[in-house]
Amino acid sequence: MKKTILTLALVGASAVATFAQGTIQFLNSGLSPVKFGVIPGAALVNAPTGVRIGVFWGTTRESLALQTPTTAIGATPGVFSGGSAYALPGTNPGETVFLKFEGWFNSGGTTPETIAGGMGSAGITHWGGTETVQTTVLGPSTGPGTVVWQGGAGTNPNRVKAFAVTPVVPEPSVIALGALGLGALLLRRRKA
């Protein structure tokens, strides 16, 4: 009888450990909103509904992967949806992970969760993100999750800072190559 009870207790404990996952808490508010640049050089405004927010996490800085599903800016501009406990499947409470947030606006109508190309792909017109930070403790599965967000003036190295989602512009190298190609065409035309 004692062996049966001990066996059942061990099976139950391992089942709980298998389904346990670490959680984070956004705590993004009107005091620490995600900003949005409508056009290059314009003043930033609080991000509107339609801006998607993705959490990227991994056990090393090089292994970050997008956590799906993503979330979105809610009814309050600049504040993204999410409860007090946002689960990171594959993690355990108390585990140390690396994470960052990225935001994008997708005018092309494709599902953001399926985008693999990043900036400039599939109708993405605006993009931005935080620096990667190491979060030292993940909250329990039941929440509340470990707070991972702070305002732009925050000083906690284990929390991400508010960021801006701004228009995607071509890299200078693309512009330079285009200018060189145009110059070469003009020179060729002039010699002919």
N, CA, C and O of each residue as an XYZ file, in Angstrom:
768
protein
N       0.817     -1.190      0.000
C       0.000      0.000      0.000
C       0.866      1.262      0.000
O       0.589      2.210     -0.734
N       1.929      1.266      0.840
C       2.812      2.426      0.899
C       3.499      2.638     -0.442
O       3.670      3.776     -0.878
N       3.901      1.535     -1.110
C       4.551      1.652     -2.412
C       3.604      2.253     -3.448
O       4.024      3.046     -4.290
N       2.335      1.878     -3.387
C       1.339      2.397     -4.327
C       1.140      3.892     -4.120
O       1.097      4.651     -5.088
N       1.021      4.317     -2.884
C       0.840      5.740     -2.580
C       2.075      6.530     -3.006
O       1.946      7.607     -3.588
N       3.266      6.012     -2.727
C       4.498      6.679     -3.125
C       4.589      6.788     -4.640
O       4.972      7.837     -5.160
N       4.245      5.724     -5.354
C       4.267      5.732     -6.817
C       3.291      6.762     -7.366
O       3.642      7.520     -8.270
N       2.074      6.801     -6.835
C       1.083      7.781     -7.279
C       1.548      9.208     -6.994
O       1.332     10.100     -7.814
N       2.172      9.431     -5.859
C       2.676     10.764     -5.523
C       3.767     11.186     -6.497
O       3.791     12.334     -6.942
N       4.670     10.267     -6.832
C       5.737     10.589     -7.789
C       5.178     10.867     -9.181
O       5.631     11.794     -9.852
N       4.209     10.084     -9.620
C       3.585     10.308    -10.925
C       2.883     11.660    -10.945
O       2.991     12.407    -11.918
N       2.162     11.974     -9.869
C       1.470     13.261     -9.790
C       2.436     14.431     -9.804
O       2.184     15.433    -10.473
N       3.541     14.317     -9.073
C       4.541     15.386     -9.039
C       5.179     15.589    -10.401
O       5.403     16.725    -10.820
N       5.475     14.491    -11.100
C       6.090     14.634    -12.420
C       5.096     15.206    -13.419
O       5.500     15.937    -14.322
N       3.809     14.897    -13.288
C       2.794     15.461    -14.188
C       2.684     16.961    -13.982
O       2.575     17.715    -14.948
N       2.711     17.402    -12.723
C       2.653     18.835    -12.434
C       3.890     19.522    -13.000
O       3.777     20.591    -13.599
N       5.056     18.934    -12.823
C       6.295     19.525    -13.330
C       6.289     19.600    -14.856
O       6.825     20.547    -15.431
N       5.685     18.608    -15.514
C       5.624     18.595    -16.970
C       4.791     19.741    -17.501
O       5.143     20.325    -18.525
N       3.684     20.084    -16.832
C       2.788     21.117    -17.321
C       3.101     22.496    -16.755
O       2.515     23.479    -17.208
N       3.991     22.602    -15.795
C       4.359     23.897    -15.247
C       5.108     24.689    -16.296
O       5.908     24.136    -17.051
N       4.850     25.973    -16.342
C       5.583     26.838    -17.260
C       5.782     28.188    -16.607
O       4.973     28.624    -15.789
N       6.863     28.842    -16.976
C       7.145     30.154    -16.432
C       6.242     31.204    -17.050
O       5.754     31.036    -18.167
N       6.023     32.282    -16.324
C       5.171     33.363    -16.813
C       5.854     34.709    -16.637
O       6.707     34.894    -15.769
N       5.453     35.640    -17.490
C       5.897     37.019    -17.356
C       4.664     37.902    -17.265
O       3.554     37.464    -17.568
N       4.860     39.134    -16.850
C       3.778     40.096    -16.719
C       4.194     41.368    -17.447
O       5.296     41.872    -17.236
N       3.320     41.885    -18.299
C       3.686     43.057    -19.093
C       3.738     44.335    -18.250
O       4.762     45.018    -18.225
N       2.653     44.657    -17.570
C       2.511     45.911    -16.818
C       2.856     47.131    -17.670
O       3.427     48.102    -17.174
N       2.509     47.073    -18.936
C       2.630     48.211    -19.838
C       1.408     49.089    -19.573
O       0.286     48.587    -19.505
N       1.622     50.393    -19.423
C       0.499     51.280    -19.115
C       0.645     52.591    -19.877
O       1.577     52.773    -20.661
N      -0.286     53.487    -19.633
C      -0.223     54.809    -20.253
C       1.007     55.595    -19.819
O       1.373     56.576    -20.468
N       1.654     55.175    -18.723
C       2.878     55.847    -18.265
C       4.119     55.304    -18.970
O       5.174     55.936    -18.946
N       3.994     54.129    -19.600
C       5.125     53.528    -20.317
C       4.628     52.926    -21.638
O       4.774     51.726    -21.868
N       4.038     53.765    -22.504
C       3.411     53.237    -23.723
C       4.410     52.912    -24.828
O       5.535     53.411    -24.847
N       3.963     52.059    -25.744
C       4.694     51.840    -26.984
C       4.361     53.038    -27.864
O       3.195     53.406    -28.003
N       5.379     53.645    -28.454
C       5.175     54.818    -29.310
C       5.116     54.396    -30.769
O       5.500     53.279    -31.116
N       4.633     55.290    -31.619
C       4.431     54.993    -33.028
C       4.785     56.220    -33.856
O       4.338     57.329    -33.564
N       5.594     56.011    -34.893
C       5.936     57.084    -35.815
C       5.107     56.936    -37.077
O       5.297     55.983    -37.834
N       4.194     57.862    -37.313
C       3.316     57.765    -38.473
C       4.119     57.900    -39.763
O       3.974     57.091    -40.679
N       4.965     58.926    -39.827
C       5.852     59.134    -40.979
C       7.242     59.478    -40.453
O       7.364     59.958    -39.326
N       8.296     59.244    -41.243
C       9.646     59.563    -40.770
C       9.767     61.049    -40.393
O       9.329     61.930    -41.132
N      10.359     61.294    -39.247
C      10.613     62.658    -38.793
C       9.463     63.300    -38.036
O       9.656     64.345    -37.414
N       8.276     62.712    -38.068
C       7.130     63.281    -37.350
C       7.218     62.939    -35.870
O       7.908     62.000    -35.474
N       6.506     63.717    -35.059
C       6.468     63.445    -33.623
C       5.836     62.068    -33.378
O       4.915     61.658    -34.084
N       6.345     61.376    -32.375
C       5.810     60.051    -32.027
C       4.506     60.199    -31.255
O       4.345     61.122    -30.458
N       3.575     59.275    -31.502
C       2.299     59.227    -30.786
C       2.191     57.852    -30.143
O       2.969     56.952    -30.458
N       1.232     57.688    -29.246
C       1.002     56.363    -28.668
C       0.515     55.432    -29.776
O      -0.324     55.812    -30.593
N       1.047     54.216    -29.797
C       0.743     53.253    -30.856
C      -0.749     52.954    -30.924
O      -1.387     52.723    -29.897
N      -1.314     52.959    -32.150
C      -2.746     52.707    -32.312
C      -3.086     51.218    -32.354
O      -2.202     50.367    -32.444
N      -4.374     50.923    -32.286
C      -4.864     49.561    -32.478
C      -4.384     49.090    -33.845
O      -4.377     49.866    -34.801
N      -3.989     47.844    -33.942
C      -3.475     47.308    -35.200
C      -1.987     47.045    -35.149
O      -1.465     46.287    -35.966
N      -1.289     47.664    -34.195
C       0.136     47.384    -34.008
C       0.229     46.077    -33.225
O      -0.387     45.937    -32.168
N       0.993     45.128    -33.742
C       1.182     43.827    -33.102
C       2.439     43.869    -32.245
O       3.409     44.545    -32.590
N       2.422     43.152    -31.138
C       3.566     43.052    -30.234
C       3.922     41.579    -30.098
O       3.061     40.752    -29.798
N       5.183     41.255    -30.316
C       5.654     39.894    -30.169
C       6.709     39.796    -29.090
O       7.556     40.680    -28.957
N       6.660     38.729    -28.322
C       7.678     38.436    -27.306
C       8.605     37.392    -27.907
O       8.154     36.333    -28.341
N       9.896     37.687    -27.932
C      10.902     36.747    -28.407
C      11.686     36.304    -27.182
O      12.125     37.142    -26.395
N      11.869     34.998    -27.008
C      12.616     34.519    -25.848
C      13.470     33.308    -26.222
O      13.209     32.624    -27.211
N      14.490     33.062    -25.413
C      15.357     31.912    -25.606
C      16.251     31.735    -24.395
O      16.292     32.589    -23.510
N      16.959     30.633    -24.362
C      17.863     30.369    -23.239
C      19.218     31.035    -23.433
O      20.007     31.120    -22.492
N      19.496     31.510    -24.654
C      20.701     32.309    -24.928
C      20.285     33.511    -25.783
O      19.190     33.522    -26.345
N      21.146     34.512    -25.879
C      20.850     35.684    -26.714
C      20.680     35.305    -28.178
O      19.926     35.947    -28.909
N      21.381     34.263    -28.603
C      21.360     33.857    -30.008
C      20.177     32.956    -30.351
O      19.938     32.689    -31.528
N      19.436     32.484    -29.361
C      18.374     31.514    -29.633
C      16.969     32.086    -29.474
O      16.025     31.337    -29.224
N      16.818     33.397    -29.614
C      15.501     34.001    -29.428
C      14.538     33.556    -30.522
O      14.896     33.529    -31.699
N      13.322     33.209    -30.132
C      12.286     32.804    -31.079
C      10.984     33.502    -30.705
O      10.729     33.768    -29.530
N      10.166     33.794    -31.703
C       8.895     34.467    -31.477
C       7.936     33.561    -30.719
O       7.696     32.419    -31.109
N       7.395     34.093    -29.632
C       6.380     33.407    -28.837
C       5.038     33.674    -29.501
O       4.664     34.833    -29.680
N       4.320     32.652    -29.862
C       3.000     32.865    -30.441
C       1.936     32.317    -29.508
O       2.206     31.353    -28.793
N       0.749     32.884    -29.483
C       0.345     33.970    -30.359
C       0.929     35.297    -29.898
O       1.331     35.454    -28.745
N       0.964     36.234    -30.812
C       1.398     37.578    -30.464
C       0.226     38.290    -29.813
O      -0.885     37.761    -29.777
N       0.469     39.491    -29.298
C      -0.596     40.292    -28.715
C      -0.714     41.567    -29.544
O       0.019     41.730    -30.520
N      -1.597     42.450    -29.189
C      -1.825     43.655    -29.970
C      -2.082     44.836    -29.050
O      -2.418     44.676    -27.877
N      -1.914     46.027    -29.613
C      -2.295     47.226    -28.882
C      -3.801     47.158    -28.689
O      -4.543     46.914    -29.640
N      -4.248     47.372    -27.472
C      -5.669     47.271    -27.152
C      -6.405     48.582    -27.380
O      -6.011     49.396    -28.216
N      -7.476     48.772    -26.628
C      -8.324     49.948    -26.786
C      -7.617     51.230    -26.350
O      -7.921     52.311    -26.855
N      -6.672     51.112    -25.410
C      -5.920     52.280    -24.964
C      -4.664     52.400    -25.815
O      -3.819     51.505    -25.783
N      -4.514     53.496    -26.586
C      -3.325     53.643    -27.435
C      -2.033     53.480    -26.641
O      -1.878     54.040    -25.556
N      -1.103     52.694    -27.207
C       0.200     52.485    -26.583
C       0.267     51.355    -25.586
O       1.358     50.974    -25.163
N      -0.882     50.801    -25.193
C      -0.918     49.752    -24.175
C      -1.349     48.455    -24.833
O      -2.409     48.397    -25.458
N      -0.526     47.401    -24.697
C      -0.885     46.141    -25.329
C      -1.611     45.212    -24.389
O      -1.458     45.266    -23.168
N      -2.415     44.349    -25.007
C      -3.251     43.417    -24.262
C      -2.398     42.365    -23.586
O      -1.275     42.096    -24.011
N      -2.919     41.788    -22.559
C      -2.220     40.706    -21.870
C      -2.601     40.704    -20.410
O      -2.684     41.758    -19.780
N      -2.830     39.539    -19.878
C      -3.199     39.421    -18.481
C      -1.997     39.557    -17.574
O      -0.898     39.901    -18.010
N      -2.224     39.282    -16.316
C      -1.123     39.401    -15.359
C      -0.131     38.257    -15.501
O       1.005     38.360    -15.037
N      -0.549     37.163    -16.142
C       0.366     36.045    -16.346
C       0.351     35.648    -17.814
O      -0.636     35.094    -18.299
N       1.437     35.927    -18.520
C       1.590     35.577    -19.925
C       2.561     34.406    -19.975
O       3.749     34.569    -19.696
N       2.065     33.236    -20.328
C       2.864     32.011    -20.266
C       3.902     31.933    -21.376
O       3.636     32.335    -22.509
N       5.075     31.421    -21.058
C       6.127     31.125    -22.030
C       6.289     29.607    -22.058
O       7.089     29.057    -21.302
N       5.530     28.921    -22.929
C       5.614     27.457    -22.983
C       7.051     26.995    -23.225
O       7.789     27.578    -24.020
N       7.416     25.941    -22.523
C       8.772     25.413    -22.648
C       9.705     25.927    -21.570
O      10.849     25.482    -21.477
N       9.230     26.864    -20.750
C      10.039     27.373    -19.645
C       9.497     26.825    -18.336
O       8.407     26.255    -18.289
N      10.258     27.002    -17.294
C       9.853     26.569    -15.966
C       9.870     27.748    -15.015
O      10.686     28.656    -15.174
N       8.976     27.753    -14.019
C       9.039     28.810    -13.014
C      10.432     28.848    -12.386
O      11.000     27.805    -12.063
N      10.974     30.044    -12.216
C      12.290     30.205    -11.626
C      13.439     30.132    -12.616
O      14.592     30.320    -12.227
N      13.160     29.868    -13.872
C      14.204     29.742    -14.904
C      14.679     31.129    -15.366
O      13.917     32.096    -15.341
N      15.926     31.207    -15.780
C      16.486     32.427    -16.341
C      16.432     32.334    -17.861
O      16.893     31.352    -18.443
N      15.869     33.357    -18.503
C      15.774     33.381    -19.961
C      16.168     34.755    -20.483
O      16.242     35.725    -19.728
N      16.419     34.821    -21.784
C      16.646     36.087    -22.466
C      15.372     36.427    -23.221
O      14.731     35.536    -23.779
N      14.993     37.696    -23.250
C      13.812     38.069    -24.010
C      13.907     39.490    -24.534
O      14.687     40.311    -24.051
N      13.082     39.750    -25.543
C      12.929     41.084    -26.091
C      11.529     41.193    -26.663
O      10.869     40.187    -26.922
N      11.088     42.414    -26.855
C       9.792     42.677    -27.473
C      10.034     43.342    -28.816
O      10.958     44.144    -28.956
N       9.217     43.018    -29.798
C       9.234     43.720    -31.071
C       7.798     44.049    -31.429
O       6.868     43.314    -31.096
N       7.640     45.165    -32.114
C       6.316     45.580    -32.539
C       6.339     45.892    -34.024
O       7.362     46.329    -34.552
N       5.212     45.669    -34.707
C       5.125     45.964    -36.131
C       3.701     46.317    -36.505
O       2.741     45.917    -35.846
N       3.592     47.075    -37.577
C       2.292     47.376    -38.154
C       2.277     46.741    -39.528
O       3.196     46.933    -40.324
N       1.229     45.987    -39.801
C       1.138     45.205    -41.026
C      -0.028     45.721    -41.862
O      -1.186     45.450    -41.545
N       0.269     46.459    -42.921
C      -0.796     46.992    -43.764
C      -1.216     46.015    -44.848
O      -2.179     46.274    -45.570
N      -0.514     44.898    -44.975
C      -0.776     43.959    -46.062
C      -1.873     42.954    -45.807
O      -2.260     42.224    -46.719
N      -2.387     42.897    -44.585
C      -3.481     41.994    -44.298
C      -3.077     40.553    -44.035
O      -3.948     39.713    -43.806
N      -1.772     40.232    -44.059
C      -1.360     38.864    -43.760
C      -1.326     38.668    -42.250
O      -1.277     39.635    -41.490
N      -1.352     37.431    -41.828
C      -1.331     37.125    -40.406
C       0.072     37.337    -39.855
O       1.005     36.675    -40.309
N       0.256     38.239    -38.890
C       1.596     38.521    -38.378
C       2.322     37.297    -37.843
O       3.546     37.215    -37.943
N       1.583     36.336    -37.272
C       2.219     35.159    -36.696
C       2.922     34.307    -37.739
O       3.773     33.490    -37.388
N       2.585     34.478    -39.029
C       3.177     33.649    -40.076
C       4.333     34.336    -40.783
O       4.933     33.757    -41.688
N       4.655     35.553    -40.387
C       5.708     36.299    -41.069
C       7.070     35.823    -40.602
O       7.356     35.831    -39.405
N       7.911     35.409    -41.540
C       9.246     34.937    -41.187
C      10.314     35.907    -41.662
O      11.439     35.868    -41.163
N       9.996     36.769    -42.606
C      11.003     37.622    -43.233
C      11.379     38.862    -42.463
O      12.436     39.439    -42.718
N      10.552     39.292    -41.531
C      10.896     40.466    -40.750
C      10.586     41.765    -41.470
O       9.622     41.849    -42.231
N      11.408     42.779    -41.226
C      11.149     44.112    -41.722
C      10.948     44.151    -43.233
O      11.677     43.514    -43.993
N       9.952     44.907    -43.642
C       9.709     45.126    -45.053
C       9.005     43.984    -45.756
O       8.689     44.097    -46.941
N       8.751     42.886    -45.061
C       8.114     41.749    -45.722
C       6.624     41.730    -45.441
O       6.169     42.235    -44.415
N       5.877     41.152    -46.349
C       4.454     40.881    -46.177
C       3.650     42.090    -45.714
O       2.758     41.950    -44.877
N       3.945     43.261    -46.236
C       3.160     44.442    -45.917
C       3.539     45.144    -44.632
O       2.836     46.066    -44.221
N       4.614     44.752    -43.982
C       5.016     45.433    -42.748
C       5.590     46.793    -43.125
O       6.585     46.888    -43.844
N       4.942     47.846    -42.624
C       5.385     49.202    -42.940
C       6.093     49.881    -41.778
O       6.822     50.852    -41.980
N       5.885     49.378    -40.552
C       6.492     49.967    -39.356
C       7.043     48.833    -38.497
O       6.437     47.765    -38.402
N       8.206     49.075    -37.867
C       8.866     48.034    -37.071
C       9.680     48.690    -35.972
O      10.202     49.788    -36.167
N       9.800     48.045    -34.827
C      10.645     48.530    -33.751
C      10.770     47.480    -32.675
O      10.000     46.520    -32.651
N      11.740     47.649    -31.773
C      11.907     46.654    -30.729
C      12.786     47.124    -29.599
O      13.386     48.197    -29.651
N      12.847     46.296    -28.577
C      13.657     46.577    -27.398
C      15.014     45.909    -27.530
O      15.253     45.126    -28.449
N      15.876     46.223    -26.618
C      17.129     45.488    -26.480
C      16.810     44.137    -25.836
O      15.779     43.988    -25.180
N      17.685     43.166    -26.023
C      17.521     41.868    -25.367
C      17.983     41.988    -23.922
O      19.052     42.535    -23.652
N      17.179     41.477    -22.993
C      17.546     41.491    -21.577
C      17.494     40.070    -21.033
O      16.850     39.190    -21.604
N      18.176     39.870    -19.936
C      18.140     38.579    -19.259
C      17.197     38.715    -18.073
O      17.453     39.485    -17.148
N      16.103     37.958    -18.111
C      15.139     37.968    -17.025
C      15.528     36.847    -16.076
O      15.560     35.677    -16.458
N      15.821     37.209    -14.853
C      16.418     36.254    -13.936
C      15.442     35.269    -13.308
O      15.850     34.180    -12.906
N      14.167     35.623    -13.214
C      13.221     34.718    -12.586
C      11.898     34.782    -13.348
O      11.389     35.869    -13.619
N      11.345     33.631    -13.690
C      10.016     33.578    -14.287
C       9.024     33.200    -13.207
O       9.311     32.356    -12.358
N       7.850     33.827    -13.240
C       6.825     33.569    -12.244
C       6.206     32.190    -12.395
O       6.437     31.511    -13.395
N       5.419     31.770    -11.407
C       4.766     30.464    -11.465
C       3.680     30.424    -12.530
O       3.197     31.466    -12.972
N       3.297     29.221    -12.939
C       2.290     29.023    -13.984
C       0.983     29.731    -13.680
O       0.317     30.219    -14.594
N       0.607     29.795    -12.420
C      -0.662     30.405    -12.034
C      -0.581     31.920    -11.977
O      -1.602     32.586    -11.809
N       0.621     32.476    -12.114
C       0.802     33.922    -12.064
C       0.881     34.385    -10.626
O       0.723     33.551     -9.734
N       1.111     35.635    -10.339
C       1.388     36.616    -11.376
C       2.780     36.398    -11.954
O       3.678     35.914    -11.266
N       2.946     36.749    -13.185
C       4.236     36.583    -13.827
C       5.239     37.606    -13.358
O       4.878     38.609    -12.741
N       6.502     37.351    -13.651
C       7.566     38.294    -13.347
C       7.390     39.540    -14.220
O       7.202     39.425    -15.431
N       7.450     40.719    -13.617
C       7.301     41.965    -14.369
C       8.523     42.148    -15.269
O       9.658     42.079    -14.797
N       8.293     42.381    -16.564
C       9.400     42.500    -17.515
C       9.401     43.833    -18.247
O      10.211     44.016    -19.156
N       8.538     44.764    -17.895
C       8.389     46.023    -18.620
C       8.699     47.193    -17.702
O       8.389     47.154    -16.511
N       9.311     48.237    -18.257
C       9.537     49.473    -17.512
C       9.493     50.638    -18.479
O       9.615     50.453    -19.690
N       9.323     51.820    -17.955
C       9.305     53.018    -18.788
C      10.676     53.295    -19.390
O      11.664     52.663    -19.017
N      10.732     54.232    -20.313
C      11.976     54.574    -21.002
C      13.088     55.028    -20.075
O      14.265     54.863    -20.396
N      12.733     55.597    -18.929
C      13.741     56.070    -17.978
C      14.096     55.006    -16.940
O      14.875     55.276    -16.026
N      13.537     53.808    -17.067
C      13.790     52.738    -16.101
C      15.251     52.319    -16.075
O      15.964     52.455    -17.070
N      15.689     51.809    -14.935
C      17.094     51.427    -14.777
C      17.300     49.953    -14.436
O      18.434     49.535    -14.204
N      16.241     49.164    -14.401
C      16.371     47.749    -14.067
C      16.925     46.999    -15.281
O      16.257     46.952    -16.314
N      18.122     46.412    -15.193
C      18.710     45.726    -16.352
C      17.991     44.430    -16.739
O      18.262     43.870    -17.802
N      17.075     43.948    -15.885
C      16.342     42.714    -16.172
C      14.959     42.974    -16.771
O      14.168     42.044    -16.927
N      14.665     44.225    -17.105
C      13.380     44.573    -17.710
C      13.618     45.318    -19.016
O      14.585     46.069    -19.149
N      12.728     45.102    -19.974
C      12.824     45.826    -21.242
C      12.262     47.228    -21.060
O      11.444     47.470    -20.172
N      12.712     48.157    -21.918
C      12.233     49.542    -21.866
C      11.223     49.774    -22.975
O      11.219     49.079    -23.991
N      10.366     50.765    -22.761
C       9.394     51.152    -23.777
C      10.145     51.486    -25.064
O      11.286     51.947    -25.020
N       9.502     51.252    -26.213
C      10.152     51.467    -27.500
C       9.176     52.087    -28.482
O       7.999     52.261    -28.165
N       9.654     52.420    -29.664
C       8.823     53.013    -30.708
C       8.797     52.114    -31.937
O       9.802     51.500    -32.293
N       7.645     52.044    -32.572
C       7.456     51.329    -33.833
C       7.444     52.423    -34.898
O       6.534     53.252    -34.934
N       8.447     52.422    -35.757
C       8.616     53.514    -36.715
C       8.604     53.006    -38.156
O       8.755     51.807    -38.391
N       8.427     53.908    -39.116
C       8.389     53.473    -40.521
C       9.664     52.742    -40.929
O      10.772     53.117    -40.546
N       9.470     51.695    -41.713
C      10.599     50.937    -42.233
C      11.153     51.721    -43.420
O      10.423     52.034    -44.361
N      12.424     52.031    -43.370
C      13.078     52.733    -44.486
C      14.188     51.839    -45.016
O      14.784     51.075    -44.256
N      14.474     51.924    -46.318
C      15.538     51.087    -46.862
C      16.874     51.382    -46.197
O      17.138     52.514    -45.793
N      17.701     50.377    -46.088
C      19.031     50.566    -45.524
C      19.854     51.439    -46.456
O      19.630     51.425    -47.667
N      20.806     52.203    -45.918
C      21.621     53.079    -46.766
C      22.325     52.330    -47.893
O      22.536     52.886    -48.970
N      22.689     51.074    -47.650
C      23.386     50.323    -48.694
C      22.484     50.106    -49.911
O      22.961     50.120    -51.046
N      21.187     49.906    -49.679
C      20.248     49.725    -50.785
C      20.127     51.024    -51.573
O      20.125     51.016    -52.804
N      20.026     52.135    -50.858
C      19.930     53.437    -51.522
C      21.214     53.719    -52.294
O      21.160     54.195    -53.428
N      22.374     53.430    -51.689
C      23.657     53.672    -52.356
C      23.787     52.826    -53.615
O      24.233     53.332    -54.645
N      23.410     51.552    -53.559
C      23.473     50.702    -54.745
C      22.542     51.206    -55.840
O      22.889     51.165    -57.020
N      21.375     51.675    -55.456
C      20.440     52.230    -56.439
C      21.011     53.468    -57.101
O      20.896     53.640    -58.314
N      21.630     54.335    -56.302
C      22.237     55.553    -56.856
C      23.398     55.205    -57.783
O      23.547     55.824    -58.837
N      24.222     54.225    -57.410
C      25.329     53.808    -58.282
C      24.813     53.238    -59.603
O      25.374     53.516    -60.664
N      23.753     52.448    -59.538
C      23.170     51.880    -60.753
C      22.618     52.961    -61.660
O      22.804     52.908    -62.876
N      21.943     53.940    -61.082
C      21.406     55.050    -61.866
C      22.532     55.864    -62.484
O      22.447     56.263    -63.645
N      23.586     56.113    -61.715
C      24.748     56.837    -62.240
C      25.402     56.093    -63.391
O      25.785     56.702    -64.390
N      25.534     54.774    -63.257
C      26.132     53.980    -64.333
C      25.283     54.039    -65.595
O      25.820     54.130    -66.699
N      23.973     53.988    -65.446
C      23.091     54.098    -66.607
C      23.227     55.449    -67.292
O      23.255     55.526    -68.520
N      23.311     56.505    -66.509
C      23.459     57.850    -67.072
C      24.798     57.986    -67.806
O      24.854     58.585    -68.880
N      25.874     57.435    -67.234
C      27.188     57.510    -67.885
C      27.181     56.714    -69.198
O      27.714     57.166    -70.211
N      26.588     55.563    -69.162
C      26.533     54.735    -70.373
C      25.741     55.425    -71.463
O      26.118     55.408    -72.634
N      24.642     56.030    -71.062
C      23.811     56.727    -72.040
C      24.534     57.920    -72.637
O      24.380     58.215    -73.822
N      25.326     58.609    -71.821
C      26.058     59.801    -72.251
C      27.130     59.425    -73.282
O      27.349     60.155    -74.249
N      27.800     58.274    -73.068
C      28.877     57.849    -73.989
C      28.323     57.394    -75.320
O      29.007     57.509    -76.337
N      27.122     56.888    -75.344
C      26.552     56.353    -76.583
C      26.074     57.396    -77.545
O      25.576     57.062    -78.621
